[in-house]
Amino acid sequence: MVPRRYKKLMGNVGLVLFVTFMMLSVVNTGAVMANTTTPMDVVEDVKPGDVEVVDKTVTITYKLEPVTHTSFDTVVATLIWDNVRYQMSVTEDIYKETIGGVTYSVYALLQLVYQLPGSITIPDGFTVVTTVYQVYGVADVVYLDLEIKPPQITPTPTPPPPTPTPAPGFVVSDTAATLTVKEPTVDTATDTSIVSISDDQLKDILKDETVKEVVISMSETVTSGSQVVLSSAAAKDIRESGKTLFVKTGDVTLKIAPNTLKDLDFAAYDEVTFNVQKHSEAEGKDLLSSSGVIAVKGMSEKSPVYEVNIGLKKDDVATKYTGKFAEPLEVAFKYTPAEGDNERKMGAYRLTADGWEYVPSRVNTADNLVIATLWNTSKFTVLLYEKTFGDIAAHWARADIELMASKHIVKGMNDYEFVPDATTTRAQFATMLVRSLGIPLVDTEDETFSDVSKDSWYHSYVETAANAGIVYGYTDGTFKPEDTISRQEMAAMIVRTMGLADYDTSITTAETDLILGTYGDGPKVASWARETSAVASKLGIVRGRAEGVWAPVEDATRAEAAVMIRRMLETLDQM
């Protein structure tokens, strides 16, 4: 028995003229309204106004018979089929198909023209996908499916990032006291300028409660190295005073918070030194080229290579502090931009045993500074990384995707594709958040969640996020790392991350209800996610997908993840 509909007639060029005529008469007319949301079997006598196209996908089936048998040999037309355009020529060739060992020939269809038995109109922006079926046993009859789709909901395009203001958090305030330093001595063996600060120089400053920052500023030197020396007692006194110490050495400035060296036993040493050593241009290129950095497409050097370390001396034996800081050390590196550089895509890079790795950085374009957040010391440099993907050229989130890729927070599915509209998993987003703040990875073999194996690529990131309080698991002890993340889950993780960065994320119940009440789907927000969703909405980090639509339970896309993290970092002044 031959089926009524046996296949799409994609190769049957005899329908070209009909489809061309149909698309011109259907798509370019005004809108007709009706409430059809499910496919019809057959509509044999459609008249204007019989079908209403609303805001959902509608499938309509027409039974069509030819209106003319005129031959149209050698006519060239454009066939629109599943949104792909083919150009074909109508000829006298016979179309044949073999089914179940029987060959069927179709002659008449090559010389027939069909049109709709009435007219149908659709709203502006809707798309029509056509599918045509041949009917055996009914001469010259075809069936036409019209799948009419509303415009895809696309988040409001992110406007170009504003011209950034100088990065806060590294500005010496009016409450700072600057020490007057003597002319440095020079160690010719290491080509280093050395300044020693006496306890007496610090005594009065440390007693002054109006002073919040102590600045030790060395004048410009011709040596490649700079060193500031404090007695261990003086360094301890600065820490216990609660004051922040700035050490300025030419093109590099160190900011040592009171708790940065919280775990250091000062009593075990005589002196503490703060050291910056600039490598020569040749040495810097060797260090960069040996790890392949210079060969990376889109990456270029913007500063010399510096070694930054904190030294400890006991009985004239000098060592380097190799511990992890209790609070990050911040270091500002001067960079030299070239014309046309996107300075927001610059960052600090640290030399490790595995090569150069990105360090979370923010950029002060007014002063040409890249300010890095460091948990330990090493060799550093400033690099510009211009990264893009072939599938985001026309995407609404392109600028943010490229910016987050330059910060190594988001990565492509491969070197060439980002797949912006694909969904994001819970493990992937937890990884992005850990990278965004440069949180040191937890070195553990523990498995906090039963479904996060220590052999999985995301084990360290999920464990770190859980340890930091960014992610929680489910009551059954799982994390569901491979599940897609919803927008309300994403908002919750973002707000927790901001709290980790000491950002005030408090909100009242009344304000929560007011904010979520502005969205038609606000009631869909889960009870556990209401506060974090409201905070993320209030701060403009997680915005609606359309007017009045927050889409809390919808899957978040990879593009949305990049955009939301960019907004979070700017809110935290970490860009």
Buried (B, 14 or more C-beta within 10 A) or exposed (E): EEEEBBEBBBEBBBBBBBBBBBBEBBBEEEEBEEEBEEEBEEBEEBEEEBBBBBEEBBBBBBBBEBEEEEEBEEEEBEBBBEEEEEEBEBEEEEBEBEEEEEEEEBEEBBBBBBBBBBBBBBBEEBBBBBBBBBBBEEEBBBBBBBBBBBEEEEBEEBEEBEEBEBBEEBEBEEEBBBBEBEEBEBEEEEBBBBBBBEEEBBEEBBEEEEBBBBBBBBEEBEBBBBBBBBBBBBBBBBBEBEBBBBBBBBBBBBBBBBEBBEEBEBEEBBBBBBBBBBBEEEBBBEBBEEBEBEEBEBBBBBBBBBBBBBBBBEEEEEEEBEEEBBBBBBBBBBBEBEEEBBBBBBBBBBBEEEEBEBBBBBBBBEBBBBBBBBBBBBBBBBBBBBBBBEBBEEBBBBBBBBBBBBBBBBBBEEEEEBBBBBBBBBBBBBBBBBBBBBBBEBEEEEBBBEBBEEEBEBBBBBBBBBBBEBBBBEEEEEBBBEBBBBBBBBBBBBBBBBBBBEBEBEBEEEBBEEBBEEBEBBEBBEEEBBBBBBBBBBBEBBBBBEEEBBBBBBBBBBBBBBBBBBBBBBBBBBB
